[in-house]
Amino acid sequence: MPGTELFGEEEKNEVMDVLNSGVLFRFNHDAQRQGHWKAKDFEAEVAKFCGAKYGLAVSSGSTAVNTMLAACGVGYGDEVIVPPFTYIATIEAVLLAGALPVFAEIDDTLCMSAEGIRAVISPKTKAVLLVHMCGAAADLDGIMALCKEKNIQLIEDSAQALGGSYKGKMLGTFGRMGSFSYDFFKINTCGEGGVVITDDHQLWDTAQQFADHGHDHIGNNRGMEQHPIMGTNFRIGEINAAIGLAQTRKLPYILAQQRKHKAIIQERLGKIPACSSAATRTRPATAPPSSTCCCPARPWPAPPSSCSPRPVSRTATGTTTCSTTSSSGTM
Ligand SMILES: Cc1ncc(COP(=O)(O)O)c(C=O)c1O
């Protein structure tokens, strides 16, 4: 039961606050807004739920990833390690940042593996952009140890994994920054929206400037604000944020429902011989109930050897040639 099935009075009341005040913009207009700061409340609610210090609500899960890459200094000439099994937004964000996405193999977690990442690290690697696919956590112990060893920053595209956890800690809080999608198909939705979380105030500050044309948001006169950096418009509007706020408050209930349904599906699948091992297999290193989707570990047979992945090859100049096949990275 995702949030889209649960629109009720709570969402309507939050939206009416915005319409009654008439302030659809997330900044300024202090006197007119009658105390309603929906974007600020929304991002604070998500950060609090995740146990992160700072949150930033933006216009989508895609622009959230763009914002993280910008704040983390990813740009032209950099390589970013990404999974081939993800939604295309992850890859687009890297290309839009002017960087090169480099695919790493995934494993039974459905996410990139530490070994897969290690195999494609180069001197140009600026970041690992980890995706917790279908609400399931990656092997964070292994991946974090590798990032520390190689001094590479970890960024989490947790668009699909709001409320998922790894060893009791919320997904999205392991890297320098994490992000969630609030599009119509996610566990919480506000139609279109996204949230970035981080514990690093400097990263948050850069992110909130980048997502609003570089505005420093100091003072109460938007026209007189400074623009220390260049940015763009990735702002969320107050109406979307109002819905996101109401939905986030329902998250504990939604997660409980999702996990109840997941358990039922796993129990039923377990009775079907062809599905039973996948349905009942517990992924190591992940304390249940952590993931939010019914995400049986690798329910398909291993591919024939003719389909085995071609490793990424590198030229002497460090140019990357991406593999064209991936045993585990295709749906
Ligand atoms: C892994 C991942 N990243 C980013 C996005 C983009 O989110 P949005 O649709 O809110 O732009 C999605 C959306 O499905 C996603 O699954």
The ligand as an SDF file (V2000), in Angstrom:
LIG
                    3D

 16 16  0  0  0  0  0  0  0  0999 V2000
   16.8460    4.9140   -8.7610 C   0  0  0  0  0  0  0  0  0  0  0  0
   16.0810    6.1190   -9.1980 C   0  0  0  0  0  0  0  0  0  0  0  0
   16.6950    7.3010   -9.2410 N   0  0  0  0  0  0  0  0  0  0  0  0
   16.0440    8.4200   -9.6130 C   0  0  0  0  0  0  0  0  0  0  0  0
   14.7100    8.3790   -9.9670 C   0  0  0  0  0  0  0  0  0  0  0  0
   14.0440    9.6200  -10.4320 C   0  0  0  0  0  0  0  0  0  0  0  0
   12.9910   10.0300   -9.5950 O   0  0  0  0  0  0  0  0  0  0  0  0
   11.8470   10.9930  -10.1800 P   0  0  0  0  0  0  0  0  0  0  0  0
   10.9220   10.1700  -10.9930 O   0  0  0  0  0  0  0  0  0  0  0  0
   11.2000   11.5390   -8.9460 O   0  0  0  0  0  0  0  0  0  0  0  0
   12.5250   12.0600  -10.9750 O   0  0  0  0  0  0  0  0  0  0  0  0
   14.0190    7.1680   -9.9250 C   0  0  0  0  0  0  0  0  0  0  0  0
   12.6090    7.1000  -10.3110 C   0  0  0  0  0  0  0  0  0  0  0  0
   12.0300    6.0680  -10.4720 O   0  0  0  0  0  0  0  0  0  0  0  0
   14.7170    6.0090   -9.5300 C   0  0  0  0  0  0  0  0  0  0  0  0
   14.1180    4.8220   -9.4830 O   0  0  0  0  0  0  0  0  0  0  0  0
  1  2  1  0
  2  3  1  0
  2 15  2  0
  3  4  2  0
  4  5  1  0
  5  6  1  0
  5 12  2  0
  6  7  1  0
  7  8  1  0
  8  9  2  0
  8 10  1  0
  8 11  1  0
 12 13  1  0
 12 15  1  0
 13 14  2  0
 15 16  1  0
M  END
$$$$
